[in-house]
């Protein structure tokens, strides 16, 4: 029968203690990283949309967050909904599996548009080829859209457009962004009166990327509604 000192000296006990310490360190390190990503992303959305009202909700512990933002003095965007889902960096046991299944962090934004956009907006999509195969990326009106393939920042993207004008508008957005960076999908969907933006919320990229897309869309709508 082993006494206390014998148990402590057993190799498996030492391995257990070491693994526990390692997982604990991983938990705190992963939690800090996820909290930093979320805090930076939410502050970036505040900086771009200048909300007069906002609400942030935790929907998944350390991996899921939702934001509702009402922009201040915006003629074309009445509300922004953003959902951020993160890899479980705090769980080193599950993280490798999550990386294989989910691959990356995600930020999905829905811009709800005002009635001023209804007559000027037609459908168009700029979507990364790999993301277009994922669940939730399905484009409904393919039968009325022209499709072309282009290389952008070393990645293959598809450009879907309902009219030549919206094609040129999306190409302007592409040029303003320079590189796709974290962007995987930009969609203009008039029948839902919405703009969809899907991106990876990498640190340091959210605010400049969203700001460019926001400025491009506002400029486009200002011109289209004159």
C-alpha angles and dihedrals in degrees: 000000000000120000124209096273092049092053092051091052094052113111093228091054091052090049090049093051092046092048091049092051091047094050091047091052089047091051094054094042093048092045092053091049094050093045090051093050092050095044091050093047094049093047088050092054090049091052093050102041099032094213125218087194133014142169128196121197132187107225102168116025107249095349109051134056136162130200132194114194129183107200119224118243099348119152096196110030117057099173140006122207117191129183120192121193120182137195112260095254090162091064109063091180094058099031096084091052092047091050090055094047104034098020097194148013115278138210117186119188130191117194110200108210133216125240090262088077098052099089096038102046125088128172124278139151137196105191135168111242096232093049092047088069094056126098112268095028096091116135111215105199101051091135092067098040131088113227130208134166124228138172114238123177092341092307130105114243132181120221115205118187136175094200137016088247094058089046090057090045092055091047088054089054089050091052093048091052091050093197127026091237106166095350118114104160138015115181135182109199112178097179088063094035090232145120117214124202124183120187144150108254098226116173112269095013107077102075099044092044097047091043092056093048091045094049091046093051095046091049090048093050093044089056096041095051099047 
